[in-house]
Amino acid sequence: MARQKTGSGRWPLIGGVAAAIGASLCCLGPLVLVMLGIGGAWVASLGRLEPYRPLFLGLGIIFMILAYRKIYRAPAAEFCTPGSLCALPQTKRVYKILFWIVAALIGLAMITPYIAPLFY
């Protein structure tokens, strides 16, 4: 019987969120701040993160692959330790919803440089 560690499915999702936020800081960050009426010279300094954008996107994709493997190829609930998080069916449903939200964030981070000029 394979046993899954409690909470092991959330770390790839957390990494994916962090990578998506890092990838969108250069382009989406200033756009959101300007739309909220927040401005200043420091907002322009976020553009210096542009060279690191491919690195963050790559990390995001890697974390999403790991999250997919943890969520969609996880052992069935009957193989989990009774009373653990993986034994609860609603936990897997929440992880799936979070996975697709993070996937949408990474997708948004990928297309932001192409749609951001439409809002300036």
N, CA, C and O of each residue as an XYZ file, in Angstrom:
480
protein
N       0.833     -1.178      0.000
C       0.000      0.000      0.000
C       0.881      1.246      0.000
O       1.820      1.358      0.788
N       0.566      2.175     -0.891
C       1.292      3.437     -0.948
C       0.622      4.435     -0.022
O      -0.603      4.553      0.004
N       1.421      5.135      0.722
C       0.882      6.150      1.624
C       1.398      7.516      1.180
O       2.566      7.681      0.828
N       0.488      8.484      1.210
C       0.850      9.828      0.808
C       1.046     10.676      2.050
O       0.285     10.576      3.012
N       2.086     11.520      2.021
C       2.323     12.411      3.142
C       1.235     13.473      3.202
O       0.765     13.942      2.165
N       0.841     13.849      4.390
C      -0.200     14.849      4.569
C       0.293     16.202      4.082
O       1.373     16.658      4.459
N      -0.519     16.844      3.232
C      -0.211     18.192      2.784
C       0.847     18.281      1.710
O       1.283     19.385      1.382
N       1.280     17.167      1.147
C       2.362     17.216      0.177
C       1.918     17.760     -1.170
O       2.763     18.108     -1.994
N       0.617     17.843     -1.418
C       0.134     18.345     -2.693
C       0.105     19.855     -2.782
O      -0.046     20.398     -3.876
N       0.243     20.544     -1.675
C       0.112     22.001     -1.717
C       1.412     22.714     -2.049
O       1.357     23.840     -2.544
N       2.569     22.132     -1.808
C       3.825     22.838     -2.053
C       4.062     23.148     -3.528
O       4.516     24.250     -3.834
N       3.783     22.250     -4.443
C       3.914     22.645     -5.848
C       2.946     23.761     -6.237
O       3.287     24.609     -7.061
N       1.745     23.774     -5.657
C       0.798     24.856     -5.935
C       1.310     26.184     -5.394
O       1.184     27.213     -6.058
N       1.878     26.173     -4.211
C       2.433     27.394     -3.628
C       3.600     27.888     -4.476
O       3.731     29.089     -4.715
N       4.440     26.974     -4.928
C       5.550     27.353     -5.807
C       5.056     27.919     -7.127
O       5.636     28.870     -7.651
N       3.996     27.349     -7.665
C       3.416     27.858     -8.900
C       2.863     29.263     -8.745
O       3.035     30.100     -9.631
N       2.198     29.530     -7.621
C       1.678     30.876     -7.355
C       2.828     31.870     -7.237
O       2.774     32.954     -7.817
N       3.864     31.507     -6.492
C       5.008     32.406     -6.326
C       5.684     32.692     -7.660
O       6.065     33.832     -7.926
N       5.839     31.671     -8.505
C       6.458     31.874     -9.816
C       5.574     32.725    -10.719
O       6.086     33.556    -11.470
N       4.268     32.538    -10.664
C       3.360     33.357    -11.478
C       3.407     34.819    -11.046
O       3.402     35.715    -11.889
N       3.453     35.060     -9.755
C       3.550     36.432     -9.263
C       4.885     37.043     -9.670
O       4.932     38.196    -10.099
N       5.962     36.288     -9.541
C       7.275     36.791     -9.944
C       7.339     37.101    -11.428
O       7.944     38.094    -11.832
N       6.716     36.254    -12.244
C       6.749     36.461    -13.694
C       5.916     37.658    -14.117
O       6.210     38.285    -15.136
N       4.897     37.982    -13.365
C       4.018     39.084    -13.772
C       4.372     40.415    -13.123
O       3.745     41.426    -13.438
N       5.354     40.451    -12.230
C       5.708     41.703    -11.568
C       6.203     42.766    -12.542
O       5.924     43.950    -12.358
N       6.930     42.360    -13.568
C       7.512     43.346    -14.484
C       6.459     44.005    -15.353
O       6.608     45.174    -15.709
N       5.419     43.304    -15.699
C       4.447     43.814    -16.669
C       3.084     44.076    -16.050
O       2.519     45.157    -16.215
N       2.562     43.099    -15.345
C       1.228     43.221    -14.772
C       1.230     44.097    -13.524
O       0.255     44.804    -13.268
N       2.303     44.062    -12.748
C       2.395     44.865    -11.526
C       2.219     46.347    -11.775
O       1.346     46.963    -11.164
N       3.030     46.959    -12.666
C       2.845     48.387    -12.934
C       1.470     48.707    -13.507
O       0.894     49.748    -13.189
N       0.938     47.823    -14.347
C      -0.375     48.058    -14.935
C      -1.456     48.117    -13.860
O      -2.301     49.013    -13.877
N      -1.434     47.183    -12.941
C      -2.427     47.154    -11.863
C      -2.266     48.380    -10.960
O      -3.256     48.988    -10.553
N      -1.015     48.739    -10.648
C      -0.794     49.891     -9.782
C      -1.268     51.184    -10.438
O      -1.859     52.031     -9.768
N      -1.016     51.350    -11.737
C      -1.467     52.547    -12.441
C      -2.990     52.585    -12.508
O      -3.592     53.647    -12.354
N      -3.617     51.428    -12.737
C      -5.078     51.384    -12.797
C      -5.698     51.696    -11.435
O      -6.823     52.191    -11.371
N      -4.985     51.417    -10.356
C      -5.472     51.733     -9.013
C      -5.156     53.168     -8.618
O      -5.565     53.622     -7.549
N      -4.429     53.888     -9.473
C      -4.079     55.270     -9.184
C      -2.830     55.427     -8.364
O      -2.545     56.513     -7.859
N      -2.085     54.362     -8.226
C      -0.838     54.405     -7.465
C       0.287     54.606     -8.461
O       0.406     53.855     -9.429
N       1.084     55.583     -8.237
C       2.170     55.863     -9.175
C       3.417     56.292     -8.435
O       3.449     56.352     -7.206
N       4.417     56.581     -9.196
C       5.681     57.024     -8.634
C       6.830     56.445     -9.423
O       6.649     55.573    -10.273
N       8.005     56.941     -9.129
C       9.193     56.483     -9.843
C       9.501     55.017     -9.537
O      10.071     54.321    -10.377
N       9.142     54.550     -8.376
C       9.439     53.171     -8.007
C       8.639     52.171     -8.840
O       9.064     51.026     -8.991
N       7.486     52.578     -9.384
C       6.689     51.676    -10.211
C       7.461     51.332    -11.486
O       7.413     50.198    -11.962
N       8.169     52.317    -12.029
C       8.962     52.075    -13.237
C      10.112     51.112    -12.969
O      10.574     50.431    -13.884
N      10.575     51.048    -11.734
C      11.693     50.152    -11.424
C      11.290     48.681    -11.494
O      12.161     47.813    -11.555
N       9.988     48.382    -11.488
C       9.551     46.991    -11.613
C       9.869     46.436    -13.001
O       9.933     45.221    -13.184
N      10.066     47.320    -13.976
C      10.431     46.883    -15.317
C      11.797     46.233    -15.380
O      12.103     45.529    -16.342
N      12.618     46.458    -14.375
C      13.950     45.828    -14.352
C      13.876     44.318    -14.123
O      14.876     43.618    -14.287
N      12.725     43.824    -13.753
C      12.557     42.380    -13.545
C      12.277     41.636    -14.850
O      12.210     40.407    -14.849
N      12.113     42.351    -15.955
C      11.789     41.734    -17.246
C      12.775     40.640    -17.667
O      12.325     39.614    -18.176
N      14.095     40.795    -17.488
C      15.002     39.704    -17.892
C      14.789     38.397    -17.128
O      15.164     37.330    -17.613
N      14.196     38.471    -15.952
C      13.980     37.276    -15.137
C      12.637     36.609    -15.412
O      12.351     35.541    -14.870
N      11.823     37.225    -16.243
C      10.491     36.705    -16.539
C      10.509     35.278    -17.081
O       9.736     34.449    -16.600
N      11.367     34.947    -18.074
C      11.393     33.553    -18.559
C      11.772     32.544    -17.466
O      11.270     31.420    -17.447
N      12.653     32.956    -16.567
C      13.035     32.068    -15.461
C      11.827     31.779    -14.568
O      11.574     30.629    -14.207
N      11.084     32.831    -14.217
C       9.902     32.636    -13.384
C       8.841     31.805    -14.098
O       8.206     30.946    -13.486
N       8.652     32.056    -15.376
C       7.666     31.262    -16.129
C       8.081     29.792    -16.197
O       7.246     28.899    -16.053
N       9.365     29.549    -16.415
C       9.859     28.168    -16.439
C       9.648     27.476    -15.102
O       9.212     26.326    -15.049
N       9.961     28.188    -14.019
C       9.731     27.621    -12.687
C       8.246     27.357    -12.452
O       7.871     26.342    -11.866
N       7.415     28.275    -12.913
C       5.972     28.086    -12.762
C       5.479     26.850    -13.488
O       4.659     26.100    -12.959
N       5.977     26.634    -14.700
C       5.574     25.451    -15.466
C       6.060     24.179    -14.792
O       5.336     23.184    -14.740
N       7.282     24.205    -14.277
C       7.817     23.023    -13.568
C       6.965     22.722    -12.337
O       6.608     21.570    -12.091
N       6.640     23.769    -11.560
C       5.810     23.551    -10.373
C       4.424     23.056    -10.752
O       3.842     22.246    -10.031
N       3.889     23.523    -11.858
C       2.564     23.067    -12.275
C       2.599     21.594    -12.715
O       1.645     20.853    -12.476
N       3.677     21.180    -13.344
C       3.811     19.761    -13.706
C       3.872     18.909    -12.436
O       3.235     17.859    -12.350
N       4.647     19.376    -11.454
C       4.725     18.639    -10.188
C       3.365     18.605     -9.484
O       2.970     17.577     -8.933
N       2.655     19.733     -9.509
C       1.335     19.777     -8.878
C       0.359     18.852     -9.598
O      -0.447     18.176     -8.958
N       0.430     18.822    -10.927
C      -0.451     17.932    -11.694
C      -0.210     16.479    -11.297
O      -1.150     15.710    -11.097
N       1.071     16.120    -11.188
C       1.396     14.742    -10.803
C       0.889     14.423     -9.398
O       0.401     13.319     -9.151
N       1.000     15.383     -8.476
C       0.548     15.148     -7.100
C      -0.980     15.057     -7.012
O      -1.521     14.267     -6.238
N      -1.662     15.874     -7.814
C      -3.115     15.952     -7.689
C      -3.826     14.881     -8.515
O      -4.701     14.179     -8.007
N      -3.454     14.759     -9.777
C      -4.199     13.877    -10.674
C      -3.652     12.448    -10.723
O      -4.322     11.558    -11.247
N      -2.476     12.216    -10.202
C      -1.929     10.862    -10.179
C      -1.696     10.390     -8.753
O      -0.911      9.471     -8.519
N      -2.374     11.014     -7.804
C      -2.236     10.646     -6.396
C      -2.940      9.320     -6.154
O      -3.860      8.959     -6.887
N      -2.515      8.604     -5.139
C      -3.199      7.349     -4.820
C      -4.630      7.614     -4.381
O      -4.951      8.694     -3.884
N      -5.460      6.644     -4.564
C      -6.863      6.762     -4.175
C      -6.967      6.928     -2.658
O      -6.051      6.576     -1.915
N      -8.085      7.462     -2.225
C      -8.280      7.764     -0.805
C      -8.174      6.519      0.075
O      -7.794      6.612      1.242
N      -8.505      5.367     -0.480
C      -8.446      4.160      0.366
C      -7.015      3.735      0.696
O      -6.804      2.926      1.599
N      -6.024      4.277     -0.035
C      -4.628      3.946      0.241
C      -3.988      4.938      1.201
O      -2.835      4.753      1.590
N      -4.706      5.984      1.592
C      -4.171      6.988      2.511
C      -4.381      6.552      3.957
O      -5.211      5.694      4.256
N      -3.624      7.153      4.818
C      -3.781      6.900      6.240
C      -5.144      7.418      6.685
O      -5.485      8.562      6.387
N      -5.924      6.615      7.384
C      -7.246      7.091      7.829
C      -7.114      8.351      8.689
O      -6.279      8.429      9.590
N      -7.960      9.327      8.384
C      -7.948     10.581      9.129
C      -7.003     11.628      8.560
O      -7.001     12.769      9.023
N      -6.195     11.262      7.557
C      -5.276     12.245      6.964
C      -6.014     13.069      5.920
O      -7.132     12.733      5.527
N      -5.386     14.142      5.476
C      -6.014     15.021      4.495
C      -6.280     14.314      3.173
O      -7.309     14.562      2.545
N      -5.391     13.452      2.740
C      -5.586     12.806      1.438
C      -6.750     11.816      1.460
O      -7.229     11.406      0.403
N      -7.208     11.429      2.653
C      -8.340     10.513      2.748
C      -9.679     11.236      2.579
O     -10.709     10.592      2.382
N      -9.669     12.552      2.655
C     -10.903     13.328      2.514
C     -11.119     13.702      1.050
O     -10.230     14.294      0.438
N     -12.286     13.372      0.468
C     -12.515     13.665     -0.948
C     -12.573     15.158     -1.253
O     -12.209     15.565     -2.356
N     -13.021     15.984     -0.310
C     -13.104     17.416     -0.587
C     -11.721     18.053     -0.692
O     -11.575     19.093     -1.335
N     -10.718     17.460     -0.084
C      -9.358     17.990     -0.193
C      -8.867     17.909     -1.627
O      -8.290     18.868     -2.139
N      -9.086     16.789     -2.273
C      -8.657     16.629     -3.659
C      -9.396     17.608     -4.566
O      -8.807     18.135     -5.510
N     -10.658     17.854     -4.299
C     -11.448     18.800     -5.096
C     -10.899     20.218     -4.929
O     -10.787     20.954     -5.910
N     -10.554     20.611     -3.694
C      -9.991     21.941     -3.452
C      -8.655     22.085     -4.158
O      -8.379     23.126     -4.753
N      -7.818     21.047     -4.100
C      -6.523     21.099     -4.788
C      -6.712     21.232     -6.295
O      -5.947     21.943     -6.948
N      -7.711     20.565     -6.857
C      -7.961     20.676     -8.293
C      -8.400     22.091     -8.664
O      -7.958     22.635     -9.676
N      -9.259     22.680     -7.854
C      -9.708     24.054     -8.115
C      -8.525     25.012     -8.020
O      -8.355     25.874     -8.882
N      -7.710     24.867     -6.981
C      -6.525     25.715     -6.841
C      -5.549     25.518     -7.995
O      -4.933     26.477     -8.460
N      -5.409     24.283     -8.455
C      -4.519     24.001     -9.583
C      -4.935     24.800    -10.805
O      -4.091     25.412    -11.459
N      -6.223     24.805    -11.123
C      -6.679     25.510    -12.319
C      -6.634     27.023    -12.136
O      -6.450     27.744    -13.117
N      -6.794     27.521    -10.933
C      -6.636     28.957    -10.680
C      -5.179     29.360    -10.909
O      -4.903     30.374    -11.549
N      -4.252     28.562    -10.382
C      -2.825     28.856    -10.569
C      -2.445     28.719    -12.043
O      -1.645     29.507    -12.547
N      -3.002     27.737    -12.733
C      -2.729     27.596    -14.167
C      -3.200     28.831    -14.927
O      -2.532     29.279    -15.859
N      -4.346     29.384    -14.534
C      -4.836     30.607    -15.169
C      -3.913     31.784    -14.866
O      -3.676     32.619    -15.740
N      -3.387     31.865    -13.643
C      -2.445     32.930    -13.299
C      -1.174     32.838    -14.132
O      -0.667     33.855    -14.606
N      -0.662     31.639    -14.311
C       0.548     31.470    -15.117
C       0.256     31.784    -16.574
O       1.082     32.394    -17.253
N      -0.905     31.377    -17.062
C      -1.299     31.736    -18.430
C      -1.409     33.243    -18.601
O      -0.990     33.784    -19.624
N      -1.970     33.923    -17.607
C      -2.062     35.379    -17.638
C      -0.671     36.009    -17.637
O      -0.427     36.984    -18.348
N       0.235     35.456    -16.844
C       1.604     35.973    -16.809
C       2.296     35.798    -18.160
O       3.150     36.602    -18.531
N       1.928     34.750    -18.891
C       2.546     34.521    -20.205
C       2.055     35.508    -21.256
O       2.823     35.921    -22.125
N       0.768     35.893    -21.183
C       0.233     36.765    -22.232
C       0.221     38.237    -21.850
O      -0.105     39.079    -22.687
N       0.565     38.570    -20.619
C       0.518     39.957    -20.161
C       1.331     40.922    -21.024
O       0.822     41.999    -21.333
N       2.558     40.606    -21.432
C       3.310     41.580    -22.238
C       2.631     41.906    -23.570
O       2.867     42.968    -24.145
N       1.805     41.010    -24.047
C       1.147     41.232    -25.338
C      -0.150     42.022    -25.193
O      -0.545     42.734    -26.117
N      -0.816     41.905    -24.046
C      -2.086     42.632    -23.880
C      -1.938     43.895    -23.034
O      -2.818     44.755    -23.076
N      -0.867     44.033    -22.276
C      -0.683     45.208    -21.413
C      -0.659     46.515    -22.192
O      -1.229     47.495    -21.713
N      -0.024     46.589    -23.383
C      -0.023     47.873    -24.104
C      -1.420     48.344    -24.501
O      -1.606     49.527    -24.783
N      -2.383     47.467    -24.529
C      -3.753     47.874    -24.860
C      -4.381     48.716    -23.759
O      -5.352     49.430    -24.009
N      -3.839     48.644    -22.533
C      -4.406     49.357    -21.396
C      -3.668     50.640    -21.061
O      -4.141     51.410    -20.225
N      -2.535     50.895    -21.677
C      -1.758     52.111    -21.378
C      -2.197     53.243    -22.254
O      -1.662     54.347    -22.152
